[in-house]
Amino acid sequence: MQENAQTEEKQNEEPIITFDSLGLKPEILKSVKFAGFTSPSPIQEQAIPLVLAGRDMVGQAHTGTGKTAAFALPALNNMKLDGSVELLVITPTRELATQVSDEIFKYGRNLGVKTVTVYGGSSYKRQLDLISRGASVVVATPGRMLDILKRGMLNDFAPSMVVLDEADEMLDMGFLDDINEIFSYLPTNRQTLLFSATMPQPIKTLASRILQNPEFISITKGETTNSDIEQLYYVIDEHERDDAIIRLMDSEETDKTVVFCRTKSEVDRLANVLSNAGYLANGLHGDMEQRQRETVIKGFKNNAVKVLVATDVAARGIHVNNISHVFNYHIPFDPESYVHRIGRTGRAGTKGKAITLLTPLEFKELQRIKKKVGTSMEHAFVPSKTDLRETTVDNIVKNIENQKIYDEAHKVLDKLKEDIDEETIMFKLISMILDKQDIKGPSSIGIPADKLTAILERAGKRNDSHGRGGRSRGGYRGNRNRSGGGGSGNRDRNRSGGGYRGNRSSSNRHRD
């Protein structure tokens, strides 16, 4: 009886979907495994079979859900590789165009696929030459793509698949008319895919015009935020934002970090503040020259820049898998922006952390985001200097235990022992290390639990339900002496902007 029940249970279990079971070519599967992917994300699981079957599709999913692979893998799988452009991807920004092109190139490298990125700012001749050399994929921004088509610069340009990526962002940036005109130059017997985080009416109208009998895929609200992302918020006074973000970076074990600001001027100012605090920080926003932006992005990729301070639009196309932390210097204006921001971390199956700074007056915005996104955020306290010193001691012990011993160390020790006993030598060396652990800012940062509870009660927020445990009904992470965070602030002490390695082509123009 028990054996029969177990057999029936196994038969009723849903089969586990893997990339191997989706019918992709071995060359593509090899690239997928090299990228570290083991199983498809929800959007990939649903989209890949449809695209392989040649269906038009509308995919509603947020940044960080794996949209690029959802269309790139089946598109590459279906290519004839006859020397013509078979896939055209249209994206809203230069940065996103480069990122998408890089990603497609990686997936198709074992097939010998050539990709070209087309955006304004470079000569037409160079980008057209690269396309004419047998490119199978063109990733373009709307402005430059439309210019090329209107001037008749491409002969026999008839991609069999066209993808609109981040369609709602193109709508917000005023590219809808350009998109409509671009499609007037494209063949009607094509496969068309549209991806968008939101579906406002103009996007629905566009989809009905350019797609034929499309399938619709939508990732549900519960799936809009990645479960691999730990989400925390810290309540501070307005004047404490700079001190809070430096203290939190000091206390967190960060790899690469993105800090989101609301304005371009705030990006410039905060990048300087963090750089002066010892971090490899640089800013990214729309008022920068294209060459500057490319330099910053390249630096961020190759670790010359560890902290990227950016506006929402500028960072929309940044896709780097090893971003460990996202900081919201201010809480974003809307829930969609929050999802897009935190989607920069926790990618490709890795863990990430999203940290938001807010004042008591911004609790209403926090509640709205939680309700709309359906996410879980925990309240935590900014570590005090005492908390950070305790953490620093633990990390010094670990570092000493892991330190390699050099031959010269014996010579130094022998000389010291001529005048000083061994115990005093050890105390002096450890004290030298402690002297270098400079903890900046005031002793305490943020609003303490008792004061915050009173503020919330006065504001009528007694039913706030964030986090685990604590004094108020909202719950607080950390203990009563406001401890929180962990890890050492192993910071780089130099600032560098690096350079930028373009993709197969780097073409741009100001209207993009």
N, C-alpha and C positions, 0 to 999 in steps of 0.2 A: 504493500500500500504506500509506504513512504517513498519507495523507489519510483513508483508510478507518479506520485505527486510531484517529485523533483523533476521527472522527465517532462510532465505537463507544464511546470513552471518555466523550464528552459525553453519550451516551444512557444510559450506566450511572451517571452522576453523580446523586446524590439532588437533587431540586429544592430550591432555597433557599426556606424558609418566611418570609413577611413578613406583617405585619398586613393588608396589602392583599389577600392571598390567602386570608384566613380568613372572608371573607363578611360583614364588619361594615359597618354603615351609614356613608355618607360623613361624617355629623356626628360619629360616634365616632372615625373615622380621623383627622379634623381635630384632635380633642382629644388623641389619642395622639401625633400628630406634634408638636403644641404642647408636650407634656410631654417631648419629646426622645427618645422611644422609636423605634428603627428596626426591630428584629426581636424577636419574642416570645422570652421565656425558656423553658426546657424545660417548666415547669409550665403556662405559658400556651399553648404550642404544642399540648400534649396535652389540656388541659382545655377550651379555648374551643370547639373543634368539638363536643365531647360536650355542653356546656351549651347551645350553640345548638340542638342536636338534641333537647333536653328530657330528657336522661338524668340520673338521680341519680348522684352521684359521691362517692368518697372520695379526697381528695388528701393525700398525705403529703409535706410539704416544709417546709423551715426558713424562718425569718425572712430576708427579703432576696431571696427567689427570685421575687417578683412575684405572690404569691397573690391579693392584692386585685384586681389587674387581671384575673387568670385567671377570676374569677367575675363581677366587675363589668361588664366589657366585653360579654360575651354576655348578661348579665341585662338591661343597658340596651338592647341591640340588640333583645331580644324583647319589650320593654314595649309595652303598648297606650296608656299615658299617658291613661287615662280618668278621672283624678282620684282613684283609690283607691290604697291601699298595695299595691304589687305585689312588693316585695322587702323581706324582714326579715333583717337580719344581726345575729347575737348574738355578742358579744365578751366576754372576761373582765374587762376593765378599762375605766375611764372614759377613760383616755388613748388606748387603742386604738380605742375607739368613736368618739372625735372624729377621730382620724387617718383611719380607714376612711371615715367620713362625708365628710370633706373630699376624700378621693381620689375617691370615687364622684361627688361633686358636680362635680369638675373634668372627669371623663370624660364626664359627661352634660350639661354646661352648654350645648352647642350643640343639645341636644334639649329644653331647658327643664325638665330634671328637678329636682325639689325634694327635698332630703334633710333629715331630722330626726334629731338625736342624742338619745337618751333614756337618762338615768341619774339616779340619786337626788340629792337636795339642792335641787332647784328645785320650784316649785309644779307640781302635776299640771295645773292649768288651763292654764298657758302651753304645756306640751308637747302637750297634747291640742288646743289651739287651732291650733298649728302643723301638726299632723297633719291636722286637719280642713280646712285651707286648700289641700288638694290635693297633699300629699306623696306621692311615688311610692316613696320609700325610707325605711325606719326602721332605724337602727343603734342597738342597745340592749344594755345589760348585763343579765344574767339577773334580778337582784333586782327592779329597777324594772319590767321587762317583765312579770314574773309578777304583780306587784301590780296593774298595769293590767288584765291579763286576768282575774284573779280578781275584781276589783271591777266588771267589766263596763263599763269606761269607754270602750271603743271599739266603736262600732256597725259591723257588717258588716266586721269585720277579717278578711280572708281572703287573705293574701299568696299569690301563685302560686308564689313561690320563697322558700325559707328556707335561710340559710347559717349554719352553726356554724363560727366562725373561732377558731383556737387552742384546739381542743377539749381537748387534754391539759392546758392551763393552767387551763381551767375545772374540770377534774377535780381538779387540785392545790389549787385554791382552794375546793373543797367545793360547787360549783354543780351537780353532776350530778343531784341530786334536783330542783332548780329546772328544769333543762333538760327532764327527763322530764315534769314537770308542765306546762311551757309547751307542749309538743307535744300535750298532751291538749286544748288549746284551739284548735289550728290545723286547717285543713281537711286531709282525707286526700288529696285530689286535688291535690297540690302537687309541685313539684320540690325536692328536698332535696340540699344539698351539705354535706360535712363536711371540714374541713381541720384537720390536726394534724401537729405535728412528729414526734411519736412515736405508736405505736399500742398502748398497754397494753390488757389484756383488757377493762376496763370500757368503754373507748372502742369496741372492736370489738363489744361487746355492744350498746352504744347505737346504733352504726351499723346493726347487723342489725335493730334494732327500728324505727328511724325512716326508713330508706331502702328503696327497692324496686328490687331487681335492679341494684345500683349498679355502675358501672365503678370500678376501682381504679387510681390513678396514684401512683407512688412515684418520687421523685427519688433516684437511686442514691447510695451513699456517696461516690463520687468527685465528685458534684455538690453535696454538702452545703455545701462552702465555696466561696466565690466566687473564681474565678481572678484577678479584678481586685484582690484584697486581698493586699498584701504582709504576711507574718506574721513577726514577729521576737520573740525573747525575750532578756532581759538577766538575767544571774546576779549577784545582789547579796547582801550581808548584810542581815539583817532590819532593823537600825536605819537602813539607807540608803534605805528606800523613798521617803520624802518628798524627799530630795535628788535621788534618781535620776529621779523623775517630773518635777521642776522642770527638771533639766538636760536631759532628753530633750525636753521641750516647748520649751526655749530653742533647741535644736539643730534642731528639725523645723519645716518650713514648714507650719503648721497653719492650717486654716480654722475649722471647728467641730469640737469634740472631746468625746467621751463618756468619762468615767473610771468604771469599774465597781468598786464596793467590796462587801464581803460583808455589812456591817452598817449599820444606820441611823446609829448613833453615829459610825462611821468616815466616813460620807458627810458629816455635819456638820463634823467636825474637818478633813477633807481639803479641803473647800470653803473653809474659813477659811484654811488654809495656802496654798492656791493664790491666793486673793484677796489675801492679804497679800504674795504674791510678785509681784503686779502683773497677774494675769489676771482677766478678766471671768468669774468662776466662781460657780456657785450649785449647791446640792444639791437632790436630788429623792428622796423616799422616802415610804413609806406612812403615817408618823406625822404628816405635814404636813397642815394644813387644805387642803380642796379649792381654796379661793381662792388659797392660796399656791402650790399645785402648778400651777394654771392660769397664774399670773403667771410662774413660772419657765419653763414650756413656751413661752409666748408670747415671752418674752425670748430664748429659745434660737432660736426661729424667725426673729425679726427682728434678730438679732445683738446685742441688748443683753446677752445671755449667750453667751460664746464657748466656755466649758468647762462641761459638765454633768456633775456628780458624782452618780452614782445607784446604787441597788440594782438587782438583776436584775428583780424584779417591777415596780418603779416605771417602769423604762425599757422594759418589754416592748412597749408600744404606741407608742413614739416612732419615727416614720418621717419623717426629714428627709433629703433627697437629697444635700445638700452637706456631710455629715459626713466630714471628711478623715481623722480618726484615732480609733481606739478604744484606750484604755489599760486593761489589767487590772492594777489596783493589787495584787491578789493573784490567783494562778491560780485559776480557778473550781473549784467542787467536782466538777463532772461534765462530760463531753464535750458534752452537749446545751446546757448553759449557755454553753460556749465558742462554739459555733456561733451561738447566739442573740445573744451579745454582739458578735462581730465582724461579724455581718450588718447592723449599723447603718451600716457604711461600705461603700464600693464599690458603691453602689446606682445604678440607672438608667444603667449603662454607664460610670460614672466609676471612677477608680482610688482605692484606699483603703489605709490601713495599720493593722495591728493589732499592738500592742506589749504584751507580757506581762512583768511582773516576777516573778522567783521566786528562791528560795534553793536551795542544793544539796540540801537535804532534800526539796524539792518536785519533784525530777527524776522520781520515780516517777509523780507525777500528770501531768507533762508527757508521759511515754511513753504513759500510758494514753489521754490525749486524742488523741495522734497516731495511735495504733493504731485507736481506735474511730472517729475522724472521717476518717482517711485523708488528713490534710492535711500540708503541708510547712511547717515553721517553721525559720527560720535563727537561729543564735546571733550576737549582735552585742555590742560593748562600749560602755558608756556613755562618751560623749566626755569628755575631760579639759578643764580650763580652757584649756590650751594649744591643744587641738584647736578649741575653740569660738572662741578669739581669732582663729585663722587663718581660720575660716569668717566671722567677723564682719568682718574686713578685706575679704574678697571682696564681701560684701554692701554694705559702705559704698561701695566703688567703684561697684557697680551703681546704688546709690541716688543717688550724686552725678551719675553719667552721665545718669540719667533725671530729675534735678531740674529743674523749671521755673525760669527766671530771671525775677525780678520787677524792675520799674523801680527800686524803692527800693534794690536791691542795688548799683546803680551809685553812688548817693549815699554809701552806707556805705563802699564800696571807695575812693572818692575821698577821703573823710575819713581812712581808715586809711593811705592812701598818703602823707599829709602827714607822718607820723612813722615809718612802718614800711615796709620794702621788701616787694615782692609775694611773694617766696618765704617770708618769715617770716609774712606774713598767711595764706598757705595752710597752713603748718604749724600755726599757732595754731587756725585754723578746724577742721582735721581733728582736732587734739587735743581740741577742745571736743566733737566728736562721740564720740571714743573715751572721754572721761570719762563719758559717759552710758551706755556699754555695761557695765552692772553684771552680772557673772557671779557668781551666788550659789553657795554651797555649797563643799565641800572641793575641792582640786585634782583628786583622783581619786576615782571612785565605782565600786563593783562589785569583783568578784573577778578579779584579773589571770590571764592565760592559764596561766602555769606553776603557780600555786597551785590553780587550778580543775582542771587536769589531774590533779594529785596527789589532790585531793579525790575526783574521779571514780574514779580507780584504787582508792582505798581503799574506796569505796562499791561497787566492782564494776561500774562503769558504762562500761567501756572500749569497749563496743560501741554506745554512744550514737551515733546517726547523724543529726545535725541540721546544716543549713547547708552552706556551700560552703567547702572548704579550711580550713586552720588547723593548730594544733599538736596537738590531741588528735584522736582518731578521730571525735569529734563534729563537728569542723569549726567554724571561727569566721569570722564576717564582720568585716572590718576588719583593720588591721595590728597589728603586735606592740606598738605603743605605745598600743593600746587606742583608736585613733581610731574614730569611727563617726558616723553621722548627717550632716546637712548642713543648709543653709538657715539663715536668721536667725530669731531669736525676736522677731518683730515683735509685741510684746504691747500690748494695750490697758491703760492704767494706771488704769482706773476700774472699779468693780464696780457692776453694775446688775441688778436682777431683772426689769425690764420689766413688761409686763402680759400678759394672755391674751385673744386674739380667739377667742371661741367660734364654733362652727359654726352651722348653722341653728337648732339648739336646744341648750340646755345644762341638762340635768336630771340629778340625781344623788341618791344616798342612801348612807348609811354602810355598808350591808351589801355593796355592790359592791366 
